[in-house]
Amino acid sequence: MKKRLLPNSLTSACLIALCAVLPFTTPSATAQDWAKQMLEKSPRHQEWVKVTYGSRTVEAFVVYPEVSHKAPVVLLIHEIFGLSDWARSMADDLAAAGYIVIAPDLLSGFGPNGGGSSAFPDMQATTKAVSGLAAETVTADLNAVADYGKKLPAANGKLAVVGFCWGGGKSFQFATERKDLSAAFVFYGPPPAADALARITAPVYGFYGGNDARITATVPATKDAMQAAGKKYDPVVYDGAGHGFMRAGEDPGNTNPANVTARQEGLKQLEALLKGL
């Protein structure tokens, strides 16, 4: 079951810090052999590309849909766990629905020996690195990757962004920076500063867990602020689901049935909204 609103509010700064702590209490966040196996079974074309701007190069994972026409591009922003196997499998899921999905590794060049997410020795090191990324670098990376995606021969010129946890917050933030977005999808991420909301031009859709008050408690204030700014913000809260339900809901180690339901309903709603681009 889903509902639209929960009481109370927390500051974005506190939520970002809490999101950084959360990975250490989320079961099976690092054990993703199941996600890797799904990727290996996918019939869709997957490739790694290098997106270069200035002196910086960003590695990005691209998945193409099996369609006969040009398709919209979905920019996927990973969790605080870096560009994991699950994040890449989520990209494949969206490509299966008919979209070109490009998922940048925002840790590109910041890992040991100049590597990216896979170069870090453990998840603690990965989450520390992600939480330490400079906001201006993240925005520049996302803009460069979005520009690359829109120029692909198979792309139809439309662009959407979706993010999860840390990436959910960055998805919301990117909507304040990018004027050509058709939509922004925020999965359990904190909102940007209230004074930035006026810059948003695309509709923003939020997906939240009912048992994730640290994030979901921001929804009422965000809804009011977006309404005051004259912006579209449509949040959905899934009863009983925890933080990270899109990943946890398909993890074989998940013990919360509400996560499974939230993932199923969230994915269905996301695909329905993408069809309206």
N, C-alpha and C positions, 0 to 999 in steps of 0.2 A: 504494500500500500504506500502511496506517496502523499505528501501534503505540501503546502506552499509556504509556510511561515513558522519560525520559532522565535521565542522572546530573547531579550538580552543582546549585548554587543560586546566585542573586544576590539582592541586596536589592531591595526594591520601589522604593526611592528612586533607585537607580542605573538601574533599568529605565525608570522614568518619564523620566529625563533622556535615556537612549538612544533612547527612543521619539520624543522631541522632535527628536533629531538625525536620525533615520532618513529623514524625508521628503526631505531633500536628496540622498539616495543612492538613492531609489526611482524607477526610470524611469517616465515617463508619468503620474506622480501628478497633475500639474496639467493635462495635456492630456486632456480628457474629453468631446470633441465626440461620441464614439461613445455615451457614456452619455446625453447629452442627446438624441440622436436616438432612442434606445430609449424614453426617457420620452415623447417627442412621438408615438410610434407606439402607445403603450399605450391600450387601450380602457377602462381603469378611470378612475373619477372621482378626480381629484386637486384638492386645494385648499390654499390657505394660510389659516391661522387665527392670530389673536392671542390668546394666553393671558395674562391679567393677574392678578397677585396683588400686593397692597400697592401700591407705586409702580413696580413693574417689569412690563414687557410682553415676552413671549417669542414670537417668530414661529415657527410650526411648520408643517411640510408633512404633510398627511394624504392617505392613499390608501385608498380603500374597495374591498373585494372585490366581485365580481359574484356574490352569493349571495342566497338567499331567506330566510335566517334571521339572527338576531343572531350576531355573531362576537366572539371574543376580541380584545383590544387588545394590540398589540406596540409597545412603546416602543423606538425605534431611536436609538442614540447614535452620532453621527458620529466619524470619525477626527480626528486632529490637523489635518487639512486643512480643518476646518469643514464646514458642511453643503453639500457639493459635489454636482455632478450625479450622480456615482456613488452617493453616499449616498442620494440621492433615488431613483435607479433601483433600488437595493437594497430600498428601502421598497416600490417597485412590485412587485418580484419576490415579496416576502413577501405582499403583498396578493393577488397572483395565486394564491397557495396557499390563500386563504380567510380572511385576517386583516385587521382594520383596523390600519393601521400609522401611527403618528404620530412624526415625526422633528423634534425641536426644534432650532432654530439657537441653540446655546448662546453664540454671539457676538452675539446680538441686543442692539442698543444700544451695543455696545462698539467698533463700527467707526467709520471716518471719518464725520463728520456724523451720528452716532447710528445708523449702519447696522449690518448684520450681516455674515455671511461674505462675501457678494458685494461688499461695499463696500471691502474691503482691496485695496491696489494690486498685491500680489504674494503668492506662497505663503509667502515668508519672513515677511512681516508677519502673515499669517494664523496660521501655526504658532506664532509668538511670542505672539500674543494668546491662542490656545487654551491653550498651556502656562502662561500667566499667570493663567488663571481661578481665582478663589477656590473652594476645595472646597465651602464652605458655600453659595455662590451656585449652583454646579452642582447640588448636592443639592436646593436649594429650587426651582430651575427644573424639574428632573426630576419632583419631587413634584407641582408645579402642573400640568405637562403630563399626567402620569399621571392625576391627578384629572379633568382635562378629558376625556381619552380615555374613561375609565370611565363618564362621564356622557352620552356620546353616545347618542342614541336607538337606534342600530344595534348598540351594544356589549352583550355578554352578561354583563359584570361580571368576567370573567377578565382578568388582566394578566400579561404577560411582558415581559422586557427583554432586548435584544440590543445589543451594542456591538462596535466594531472598533478595534483598536490602542489609542489613547488612550481611545476609547469603550469598548473591551473592559475596560480597567481600571476605568472608571467604572461599567460594568455590574456587575462583581463588587462594587465598593464600594456600589452602590445596593442590592444584595441584603442588605447589612448594615444598611440604613436603612429599608427598606420591608417591612412585615410581610404585605402582601396579595399578594405576587408568587406566581404559580404556578410560575415558573421563571426562571432567569437564564442567558443564553448569552454566553459570553466568548470572543471571537475575538482570539487573540494579544495579550491585555492582561495586565499584571502584577496580582498579587493584592493585596488590602488588607492592612493590618497584622494580624498573627496574633491579637492580642487582640480584634479586631473580629469574627472569624469566628463567635464564639459567638452573635452576634446574628442570624445568617442563619437564615431559616425555610424558604426555598425550595431545591429542588435546583439545583445549579450545574453547567453543562456547559461544558467548555473545548475549544477547537479551536486547534491549534497547528501551526506549520510545523517540520519536522525540521531545516531549515537556518536556524533562527531561535533559536539557542542563548541569545541575550541574554534572550529571554522564556521559551522552552521549558525552560531549565535551572531555572526556579522550580517546575516542575510536581511533582517528587518531594516537596519540602518542603511545598508547598501541600497535596498529597494527604495527607501524614502529619498536618498540622495540622488539616485538615478532618475526618479520621477521628477524631482525638483529641477534637475538639469535637462529635463525633456528627452531622456534617453530610454530606449527599450531594454528592460532587464527582466527576464523571465526565469525565476529560480524554482527548482523542484527539490523537495526533500524526501528521501526514501526512508520510511520507518524502519528502525532497527539496524540499518546498515552502518558500518563503521567507516573510518577513513581508509581510502585506498580500495574501495569496493570494486572498482573496475578490474583491478588486478586480483584482489583476494577472491572475488566471485568466481574465478575460473581456476584458481590455485587448488590442486588436489588436496592440499593440507588445510584448506579453509574449514572452520568449524561453525561458522555463522551462516545459517540458511538465508538470512536477510541480505547478505552480501551477494549471493547468487541471484536472488530476485532483483536486487538493485542493478546489478550488472546487466541482466537481461533486459530490464525495462529501460535502463539508461542507454544501452546500445540501440535499442529499437527507437527511442525518442531521438537520439542523435542522428540516426540514419534518416528518419522522417524529416528532420529539420534540414539536413544537408540536401535532400531532394528538392527543397524549396528555394535553393540558391538561384 
